[in-house]
Amino acid sequence: MAPRLQLEKAAWRWAETVRPEEVSQEHIETAYRIWLEPCIRGVCRRNCKGNPNCLVGIGEHIWLGEIDENSFHNIDDPNCERRKKNSFVGLTNLGATCYVNTFLQVWFLNLELRQALYLCPSTCSDYVLGDGIQEEKDYEPQTICEHLQYLFALLQNSNRRYIDPSGFVKALGLDTGQQQDAQEFSKLFMSLLEDTLSKQKNPDVRNIVQQQFCGEYAYVTVCNQCGRESKLLSKFYELELNIQGHKQLTDCISEFLKEEKLEGDNRYFCENCQSKQNATRKIRLLSLPCTLNLQLMRFVFDRQTGHKKKLNTYIGFSEILDMEPYVEHKGGSYVYELSAVLIHRGVSAYSGHYIAHVKDPQSGEWYKFNDEDIEKMEGKKLQLGIEEDLEPSKSQTRKPKCGKGTHCSRNAYMLVYRLQTQEKPNTAVQVPAFLQELVDRDNSKFEEWCIEMAEMRKQSVDKGKAKHEEVKELYQRLPAGAEPYEFVSLEWLQKWLDESTPTKPIDNHACLCSHDKLHPDKISIMKRISEYAADIFYSRYGGGPRLTVKALCKECVVERCRVLRLKNQLNEDYKTVNNLLKAAVKGNDGFWVGKSSLRSWRQLALEQLDEQDGDAEQSNGKMNGSTLNKDESKEERKEEEELNFNEDILCPHGELCISENERRLVSKEAWSKLQQYFPKAPEFPSYKECCSQCKILEREGEENEALHKMIANEQKTSLPNLFQDKNRPCLSNWPEDTDVLYIVSQFFVEEWRKFVRKPTRCSPVSSVGNSALLCPHGGLMFTFASMTKEDSKLIALIWPSEWQMIQKLFVVDHVIKIMRIEVGDVNPSETQYISEPKLCPECREGLLCQQQRDLREYTQATIYVHKVVDNKKVMKDSAPELNVSSSETEEDKEEAKPDGEKDPDFNQIMHAFSVAPFDQNLSIDGKILSDDCATLGTLGVIPESVILLKADEPIADYAAMDDVMQVCMPEEGFKGFSCCCLDSLPATPEAHGRL
């Protein structure tokens, strides 16, 4: 038995022999476990919650002995947030903006770009007055250039270890929680910056992007027949190099410039020959920029999965790169030196972390920029080995050996080279005065924050020292011993000893019983302390009520004693009652008891005894008496109401029920025993009459059943063919012996048949409701043709003889009939069918439209997909049956779906037919499904439809798509800024996925 249960049993063992009226003060103190010995530190390892005298393990160990002052606070040293000497400033990662931070640091260390941005005119001049910056409002940059100016000024002269770029990120409209394509971000932002600076008057500012990053190459196509050379000039800001199948950077550059043959279907149309000819095509580098950005295409599109993937292959590159062999015009100086390496950690193209290794152009030292953390490399050398070891690759490719001045990386995705012939900067770039004032103001705020944090640390230390002395003094005086004592919540004592939370006033209300005294069952979460310690606690922290020796509740102890005695007696009484139930009941001395109550009376008695201590049971073992929630309490009360003894033989009127199968007669002696446990149970002597109202209702029910049987038999005899569905008339094969047929609703016929089959369970059908077949104007909703086909399930045809009987047996609201007439004098004459009332064309048209709408609004429908190969339909065994919804919009996809309702997944087509989404052409009934804003319903895709799939042949070489590049739609960029991008080509497959 668990120690806690042993203590519980020992505290109440006396109740087995003591009657409730004999309970003394000694018994009460025993129930409250005051007799238990206090525990000793070092012997007791943890707090004994069942022992109110155990004061060990409640949190005192952190205060006894010597304590480090740093444990008195949770405030870091503000100087840790200060910028280190001769180091750079980091940037805060706002969630998933590490890719932005790496490019900002690379651009910041481009001194020419930084200097040009500082020269840009700024609205900050309106913000600065003659005597400095206005203190009452913060500076808010208005343009991208102003955001960069302010960021660069802070990165240069801030005293902080890192700064917050949220203003810049927000101005670009970037989602801080979603990681974007870093290479795409670089291209888009450079285009945006160039467009913004092009409006500046200062040529040094206006042309800085072109001067630093812009080069030029030409697409050169040579006709093999006539030798005519065609050139298409193009500017570039970075070279996108394919790394698949390569190990060295120079091999990637060579492949970028390699000659391509245009033959067969890919022949070139020569203007000189005026016909398609075999030709060669290649790229020629005409001029190179001062800063050469080389994008290593690690993130490629996988046609099989329809997603991007990362290539984790090693690429070697040198610190010195000679580009002269690759340019068309020789003789110039084209030697570049490595200035930055941008790294992507992670094996996935959609997640991971970005960092940058950048070389300080002034000192020549390398630094690793990792968001807020800046690390200086030793010995002015680039060190990538640690970065390559951090992220294990799925492939087992070993890292190749690198010679002096060369490096290998499987995570580098961008290399930045600087032209070596440029003059080394001698002096640092100076921050303009207006920006320096802003930086000084931010530095002042930072210093004030440091002072404030240091003061808070000091105050916390002073409070901790005072608390330390208080605990050392009071903890030794906590045990009560034989002196006067009080009870305090264990939870409050633990919070008093908890250094991380402020001490609140003592609150003992949750431990009180219904008599406003200490509940015996709460003793496991209370501690008995000396009156001396209690006086100090209440004088310093306040609260209450105070629980002295007078707070021990005699009423609760006496009630618990009575309950325990009854529980002990219950087993004997259970045997006695079982024996009494075996004996026959003599005369009229018996009592009616529900059979269900008799089967479970012992369990009901136990629950009723426990219910008297319900408050204690609900909070037993829970700190501070936390109770069940409202829903649980209501549910328990409902169950208790259902289980009240002998209420299972009560009728709805509160009297004895008329069904003797649910009750039995017990002797007077058995009822007396049961009544001891259930004094409030309803009592029914054997001579008690059953409920008179129930008897009347029973007789009425029997009479109604007989009446219903009689009505059903009469109607069945009157309409035998209608009941058996035999010899029914048909409009498509009009009977020769009549010119008139009547119509009723099929619903009426089905309901009538139910009643005739089971008249005692169903109510009689009294009327024929034909209004459901008519429109609001009183016209018929169905044509003669539709009643022979799709609408035949809604109507039932009636013979004239049957109609006469129906009019006698039922109330008919509207008469509907179809008549056959012969028209014309020609023999044979023409037969026409007319209805009465006549068809309402307008309402009929509206009904058809509504049926079409209903047909196109559905969920969990099956749609079939057939693949077309050479204009022939092919259906695989694995071809998908798509469970789709007809009206799901793009916004609905973001909402959570209940079980059984899933989004339509047209990627099933890709797995079944091995056709990637962007190669799928879907159609239905000759109509191409290409509208990515439409729903299935609006496209006419109804349940059981068959969609035809035709697959495009993949284009192997994207480099041959020059014509496509010139006509592709612009992709949306920052705040509406647009640029043309080849990655936007496979956008149409999403239209199929959103159908």
Sequence and secondary structure as in RCSB ss.txt:
>XXXX:A:sequence
MAPRLQLEKAAWRWAETVRPEEVSQEHIETAYRIWLEPCIRGVCRRNCKGNPNCLVGIGEHIWLGEIDENSFHNI
DDPNCERRKKNSFVGLTNLGATCYVNTFLQVWFLNLELRQALYLCPSTCSDYVLGDGIQEEKDYEPQTICEHLQY
LFALLQNSNRRYIDPSGFVKALGLDTGQQQDAQEFSKLFMSLLEDTLSKQKNPDVRNIVQQQFCGEYAYVTVCNQ
CGRESKLLSKFYELELNIQGHKQLTDCISEFLKEEKLEGDNRYFCENCQSKQNATRKIRLLSLPCTLNLQLMRFV
FDRQTGHKKKLNTYIGFSEILDMEPYVEHKGGSYVYELSAVLIHRGVSAYSGHYIAHVKDPQSGEWYKFNDEDIE
KMEGKKLQLGIEEDLEPSKSQTRKPKCGKGTHCSRNAYMLVYRLQTQEKPNTAVQVPAFLQELVDRDNSKFEEWC
IEMAEMRKQSVDKGKAKHEEVKELYQRLPAGAEPYEFVSLEWLQKWLDESTPTKPIDNHACLCSHDKLHPDKISI
MKRISEYAADIFYSRYGGGPRLTVKALCKECVVERCRVLRLKNQLNEDYKTVNNLLKAAVKGNDGFWVGKSSLRS
WRQLALEQLDEQDGDAEQSNGKMNGSTLNKDESKEERKEEEELNFNEDILCPHGELCISENERRLVSKEAWSKLQ
QYFPKAPEFPSYKECCSQCKILEREGEENEALHKMIANEQKTSLPNLFQDKNRPCLSNWPEDTDVLYIVSQFFVE
EWRKFVRKPTRCSPVSSVGNSALLCPHGGLMFTFASMTKEDSKLIALIWPSEWQMIQKLFVVDHVIKIMRIEVGD
VNPSETQYISEPKLCPECREGLLCQQQRDLREYTQATIYVHKVVDNKKVMKDSAPELNVSSSETEEDKEEAKPDG
EKDPDFNQIMHAFSVAPFDQNLSIDGKILSDDCATLGTLGVIPESVILLKADEPIADYAAMDDVMQVCMPEEGFK
GFSCCCLDSLPATPEAHGRL
>XXXX:A:secstr
  HHHHHHHHHTGGGGT  GGG  HHHHHHHTTTTS    BTTB S  TT TT  SSSSGGGTSS   GGGG   
  GGGGB  TT   EE   SS HHHHHHHHHHHT HHHHHHHHTS  THHHHEETTEE TTS     SHHHHHHH
HHHHHHH SBSEE  HHHHHHHT  TTS   HHHHHHHHHHHHHHHHTT S HHHHTHHHHHH EEEEEEEEETT
T  EEEEEEEESSEEE  TT SBHHHHHHHHT  EEE GGG EEETTTTEEE EEEEEEEEE  SEEEEEE  EE
EETTTTEEEE    EEEESEEE GGGBSS SS  EEEEEEEEEEESS SSS EEEEEEE TTT  EEEEETTEEE
E GGG    HHHHHHS  SS        TTEEEESSEEEEEEEETTS    S     HHHHHHHHHHHHHHHHHH
HHHHHHHHHHHHHHHHHHHHHHHHHTT B TTS EEEEEHHHHHHHT TTS    EE GGGB TTSSB GGGGGG
EEEEEHHHHHHHHHHH EE  B GGGB HHHHHHHHHHHHHHHHHHHHHHHHHHHHHS   TT  EEEEHHHHHT
HHHHHHHHHHHTTHHHHHHTTSGGG    HHHHHHHHHHHHHT TTGGGB TTSSB S GGGEEEE HHHHHHHH
HH TTS   BTT    HHHHHHHHHHHHHHHHHHHHHHHHHHHSHHHHHT S   STT  TT SEEEEEEHHHHH
HHHHHHH TTTS    EE GGGGB TTS BS  HHHHTTGGGGGEEEE HHHHHHHHHHSEES   EEEEEEESS
SSS EEEEEEES B HHHHHHHHHHHHHHHT  SSEEEEEEEEETTEEE  TT  EEEE SS  TGGGGS   TT
     THHHHHHH   GGGEEEEETTEE   TT  TTTTT  TT EEEEEE    S GGG HHHHHHS  EE GG
G EE  GGGGGGTHHHHHT 
